[in-house]
Amino acid sequence: MKKKLISLILTLIQLSVDFSIVAASISLVIVIILVASTPFTGFAHELFDYHSWWSLVLQAVTASVLVFLAIIMFVGVHSLLRNINSGLYFVNQNLVAVRQILWPSLVVFVLQSLASICFRLWNIQDLMGLMTFREGDFSNNLFSLVIFFLIYLIFKRGIALQKDADEII
């Protein structure tokens, strides 16, 4: 009963991650279309702080890269949940999945740091709240990176222990 409940919860989480992958992919396409159509419609002015074409492109590229990295992280979470739900805990696929979460998270952290600095220097507002750090975001993102790195180390050590146990048997 307990095992089925855990499997159901993991499946529901995996479905929400799958929905997030689809939603992020659609939003990436929409951002690209909006920016491409801005000279004709001006609709992207509602999403981006429009000072010049350069600031609009900078914001759109930053948003697109962040969404693309989020998709990569969601795919890593999907793979990790699928393996854990299948009973595969300390296998190399999970280490790859955790790396697939860790590295884009690090890149997002660096990009948001750079975007925060550049946007302040050029007096650009992040109207979506996606590209720059808000209050507490820096420490929260740094804490998340530390947690992802610790999970990576746990899986790496677990795989080594599993390999030793398999060699003994």
Secondary structure, 3 states (H helix, E strand, C coil): CHHHHHHHHHHHHHHHHHHHHHHHHHHHHHHHHHHHHHHHHCHHHHCCCCCCHHHHHHHHHHHHHHHHHHHHHHHHHHHHHHHHHCCCCCCHHHHHHHHHHHHHHHHHHHHHHHHHHHHHHCCCCCCCCCCCCCCCHHHHHHHHHHHHHHHHHHHHHHHHHHHHHHHHC
